[in-house]
Amino acid sequence: MQREKALNLLKENLKNQNLIKHCLAVEIVMKELAKHFNENEEKWAICGLLHDIDYEKTKGDPNLHSKIGSEMLKDLGLEEDIYQAVLTHNEAHNIAPESLMAKALYCIDPLTGLIVAATLVLPSKKINDLQVESVLKRFKEKAFARGANREIIAQCQEYLNLSLEKFTEIVLSAMQKISEELGL
């Protein structure tokens, strides 16, 4: 699937601009990690872009989230590793991600949220002013951005063989590249 078609599909299914921005953030980070691991950048990017395609349809039932999205992507003819990654990124299903792509998506998703929250408490509210050290400091503050599951983020060490610092650096750097689109 081409990016333009995927983006149109996302916008047909999500109306909340913050959710769309979240998907754009996950898309760019997936692309950067694919580059880091010498994987298919476009494929990983599409996975990241569409990972929450069912969010508004399932927002009343977190146990349905990503199941519906995964089925939608399967029905559209996307490759199995993409729709499997989408399915397993929701920890509510308690399905361990198996492929490198799925493991990356699983760890990236909550970290993008933590980075957005850390940006919004900066005086400038600009992601380009955010430093890795600040994100790591916020990571240790359990009361800060409670929705960003630290245990899942920390899985980057086991799943991706990346230190928390290196993983955060890659994610933050990728998000900074699209600061305008993110409105940060």
C-alpha positions in Angstrom: 0.0 0.0 0.0 1.3 3.4 -0.9 1.6 6.0 1.8 -0.9 8.4 0.3 -3.6 5.7 0.2 -2.7 4.7 3.8 -2.9 8.3 5.0 -6.3 8.7 3.3 -7.5 5.5 4.9 -6.3 6.7 8.3 -8.1 10.0 7.9 -11.3 8.2 6.9 -11.2 6.2 10.1 -9.8 8.8 12.6 -11.2 12.3 13.0 -9.3 13.2 16.2 -6.3 15.3 15.0 -4.2 14.3 18.1 -4.7 10.6 17.2 -3.7 11.3 13.6 -0.6 13.1 14.9 0.2 10.1 17.2 0.0 7.8 14.1 2.3 10.2 12.2 4.8 10.1 15.1 4.7 6.3 15.2 5.1 6.1 11.4 8.3 8.2 11.3 9.8 6.3 14.2 9.0 2.9 12.7 10.7 4.2 9.5 13.8 5.3 11.4 14.0 2.0 13.3 13.6 0.0 10.0 16.5 2.0 8.7 18.5 1.3 11.9 17.8 -2.5 11.5 18.2 -2.6 7.7 14.6 -3.5 7.3 11.9 -2.3 4.7 11.4 1.3 5.7 8.2 1.8 3.7 6.6 -1.3 5.1 7.4 -0.5 8.7 6.2 3.1 8.2 2.8 1.9 6.9 2.5 -0.4 9.9 3.2 2.6 12.2 0.8 4.9 10.3 -2.1 2.4 10.5 -1.5 0.9 13.9 -4.4 2.7 15.6 -6.8 2.8 12.6 -9.6 1.3 14.7 -9.1 3.5 17.8 -12.2 5.6 17.4 -14.4 2.6 16.5 -13.2 0.6 19.6 -12.6 3.4 22.1 -15.3 2.1 24.4 -13.8 -1.4 24.5 -10.0 -1.6 24.8 -10.3 -5.4 24.3 -11.4 -4.8 20.8 -8.8 -2.2 19.9 -6.2 -3.5 17.4 -8.3 -6.7 16.8 -10.7 -4.7 14.5 -7.7 -2.8 13.0 -5.8 -5.9 12.4 -8.8 -7.5 10.6 -9.3 -4.3 8.5 -5.6 -4.4 7.4 -5.9 -8.2 6.6 -9.0 -7.6 4.6 -7.2 -4.8 2.6 -4.6 -7.3 1.6 -1.7 -6.0 3.7 1.0 -8.5 4.6 0.6 -10.8 7.6 3.5 -9.3 9.6 1.9 -5.9 9.4 -1.5 -6.9 10.7 0.1 -9.2 13.3 2.2 -6.2 14.6 -1.0 -4.1 14.8 -2.8 -6.9 16.7 0.0 -7.4 19.2 0.8 -3.7 19.9 -2.2 -3.6 22.3 -1.0 -5.2 25.6 -4.6 -5.9 26.6 -4.6 -9.0 24.4 -1.5 -10.3 26.2 0.0 -11.6 22.9 3.7 -11.4 22.8 5.0 -9.6 19.7 7.1 -12.0 17.6 8.6 -10.2 14.6 11.1 -7.4 14.9 8.5 -5.1 13.4 5.9 -6.1 16.0 8.4 -5.7 18.8 9.4 -2.2 17.6 5.8 -1.1 17.3 5.0 -2.4 20.8 7.9 -0.4 22.4 7.5 2.7 20.3 3.8 3.3 20.9 4.0 4.3 24.6 7.3 6.2 24.2 5.8 8.6 21.6 3.2 9.5 24.2 5.8 10.1 26.9 7.8 12.3 24.5 4.7 14.4 23.6 3.9 14.8 27.3 7.5 15.8 28.1 7.4 18.3 25.3 4.2 19.9 26.5 5.6 20.7 29.9 8.5 22.6 28.4 8.2 26.4 28.5 8.5 26.5 24.7 6.3 23.4 24.1 8.7 22.7 21.2 9.9 19.1 20.6 13.2 20.4 19.1 14.0 21.8 22.6 13.5 18.4 24.3 16.6 16.5 25.2 17.0 12.7 25.7 18.1 13.3 29.3 14.8 15.1 30.0 12.8 12.2 28.6 14.8 9.7 30.7 14.2 11.8 33.8 10.4 11.9 33.0 10.6 8.1 32.4 11.6 7.7 36.1 8.7 9.8 37.3 5.9 7.3 37.6 3.2 9.9 38.1 4.2 11.7 34.9 2.2 10.6 31.8 0.8 7.6 33.6 -0.6 6.2 30.3 2.9 5.7 28.9 3.6 2.1 30.1 7.3 2.2 31.3 7.5 -1.6 31.4 6.6 -1.8 27.7 9.0 1.0 26.8 11.8 -0.7 28.7 11.3 -3.9 26.6 13.4 -2.1 24.0 16.4 -3.6 25.7 15.3 -7.2 25.4 13.2 -7.0 22.2 15.3 -4.6 20.2 18.7 -5.0 21.8 18.8 -1.2 22.3 19.5 0.6 25.6 16.7 2.8 26.9 18.9 5.8 26.2 19.7 4.8 22.5 16.0 3.9 21.9 14.8 7.2 23.3 17.4 9.0 21.2 16.2 7.3 18.0 12.5 7.9 18.8 13.0 11.6 19.8 15.2 12.4 16.8 12.7 10.9 14.4 9.8 12.8 15.9 11.8 16.0 15.8 12.1 15.6 12.0 8.3 16.1 11.7 7.8 18.7 14.4 5.6 20.8 12.1 3.2 18.0 11.3 3.1 17.1 15.0 2.4 20.7 15.9 5.2 20.6 18.5 
